[in-house]
Amino acid sequence: MFRRREPVPFAFIAEADQFRSNVAPPPRRRASASELVGRWLIGLTVVAGLAGSLLIGLPALSADVSPGSTQQSDASSGR
């Protein structure tokens, strides 16, 4: 196999942790009023959808079944 004769300088990796850039990132752009309103509307739509599905789904999840109102099919009554 090919073998290097000179040692590989790994000092630059150790020095990379100490490197700090003096260039600051640009300031964040503030959201406009229409963007804020859009975010609020999307959030309200999601919350309203979850609340509506919960309200619609609650009757299906209720276990209040009175024993006198059980339904039987006509096929099972003839046996």
RAPEFEN-V648044 format. One record per residue. N is the residue number from 0. RES is the residue in one small letter. D_CENTER is the distance of its C-alpha to the mean C-alpha in whole Angstrom. Layout:
N,RES,D_CENTER  N,RES,D_CENTER
//
This chain:
0,m,51  1,f,51  2,r,51  3,r,50  4,r,53  5,e,52  6,p,49  7,v,45  8,p,45  9,f,41  10,a,42  11,f,40  12,i,37  13,a,38  14,e,38  15,a,35  16,d,33  17,q,36  18,f,35  19,r,34  20,s,34  21,n,36  22,v,34  23,a,31  24,p,28  25,p,28  26,p,27  27,r,24  28,r,24  29,r,24  30,a,22  31,s,24  32,a,25  33,s,24  34,e,20  35,l,20  36,v,21  37,g,19  38,r,16  39,w,17  40,l,18  41,i,14  42,g,13  43,l,16  44,t,16  45,v,12  46,v,14  47,a,17  48,g,16  49,l,14  50,a,18  51,g,20  52,s,18  53,l,19  54,l,22  55,i,23  56,g,22  57,l,24  58,p,28  59,a,27  60,l,25  61,s,29  62,a,31  63,d,34  64,v,37  65,s,40  66,p,43  67,g,45  68,s,43  69,t,42  70,q,42  71,q,44  72,s,45  73,d,48  74,a,48  75,s,48  76,s,51  77,g,53  78,r,53
//
